[in-house]
Amino acid sequence: MVRFEKVKMTYDSSGTLALDGVDLNVDEGEFVFLVGPSGSGKTSLMKLITGEVRADSGKVIVNDFDMMKIRRRKLPKMRRTLGVVFQDYRLIENMNVYDNVAFAMRVVGAPAREIRKRVPYVLELVGLEGREKRLPSELSGGEQQRVAIARALVNNPRMIVADEPTGNLDPVRSLELMLLFEKINEMGTTVLVVTHEKELVNALAKRVITIDEGHVISDGMDGYYSYEIQ
Amino acid sequence: MIREGFRSIRTHSLMSFATVTIIMACLIIMGSVALLSVNINVLIRDMEDQNEVVAFVEDEIEDEEQAKAIGNDILALDNVSSVDFISRAQAMENYMSKYDKSLMEGIDETVFRHRFVIHLTDITDMAKTDDAIRGVPGILKVRDHLEYANTFIKIRNIVSVVALVLMVILVLVSMFIMSNTIKLATFSRREEIAIMKMVGASNGFIRLPFVVEGLVLGLLGGGLGFLAQWGLYNLVTGSLVESLTGSIITVVSFRSLALPILIVYLGIGVVIGVFGGINAIRNYLKV
């Protein structure tokens, strides 16, 4: 769950206004697309959610954590309620598929028995059974992104946040991936996907929030990507 | 995670070697000074225990009996518990028994003076008693070990100050080098660290392999420094004892100090290592 109230944020270095009074509400169990052109403030919004940056003013609540007041020491606890997926997958190159996913459980101190049970289950869920021993470099882009999704899912987060997850994939793989997100959402996890891809957004017919120049310019349930890329 | 620390030491072997070496150097300098101080302290204490004063008779008084008579005047002074007369011939004999006889060829007993070895009741009044002995007619000069002791104390104080300054600098330098070595490791693993942060690993957990790396390098530096110090000490004291047999200098054996030295060395190694490790990764943990 995400709640933004009158959120303002400037970049430290240049003083440019990245977000200018954003109000936003994503409830538990929703599937939401966040769209907008480059430089519209999407990335800033994502970073506010993951706690990488702090807003100047307003209110930011993520999975019941008040991100304006959260102490640095508490950030790890908050991040365990999130699963993050990036455009460039960010897998560890010298670890195989199984270890890349198990790594996320190990670093939060999960018991070995639980890791052995949970990792194969999640790999099957994302359709990677039989690929456990492969290295990331031996997989296709779509498969690598599935590993990243498995890693995001493995600690059973309340919400998945994906930043341009299909940016490096062809349309067919992209649609497969979106359907995977839909499946995850149907299992009860909130999903927030940042994307550029009009066809995908329109095909899935979910809630779409459009952001431009630091403002929310539309928020609709009709699944229509209202922003035209010039 | 702990294995990561060891792997990183191997990958950056040159920097690891530099780190261990600098810690060793730091410890050896510190240790040498400390050992010198210990030895000087022991010497000073020995001299105080001896509470012995030597008074030389003037050269003009050549007759042994005449010289011996002065002893009664000395014995009459306050704070003197015993007076032993040593003639020129005896002094030369004592001297020759200590040193190589070939050196003494062509030298006769007249180069030595008649002398008295005087023991005091209370060592704290040594300076006052010395003056009184010097006042006895026929006594040329008085030598006590306090003069040596004072010189030694001065040397020790100077050495300690210089060593302290050197040590502070070296500890800082070793921490800096340690930090840099580990920064190489954090740089090559920054992706991994970013992922760990994203999935909610605690800072302590992320720090662990780097602290392990620092710890291992620190312990290695401490341990090797200890061994090198042992060898160096035995080498120096060995040749010292050989050249100064029977003199007033006695050395403390390394073995009797080995355990505290080892503990201190490993302790300092651990402190430098752990702080170097924590410092190196601090920047990566801010996100």
Interface residues (C-beta under 8 A of the other chain):
Chain A: T50 E52 R73 L75 P76 K77 M78 R79 R80 L82 V84 R90 I92 F103 A104 V107 V108 G109 R151 N155
Chain B: E191 E192 A194 I195 M196 K197 M198 V199 G200 A201 S202 N203 F205 I206 V287
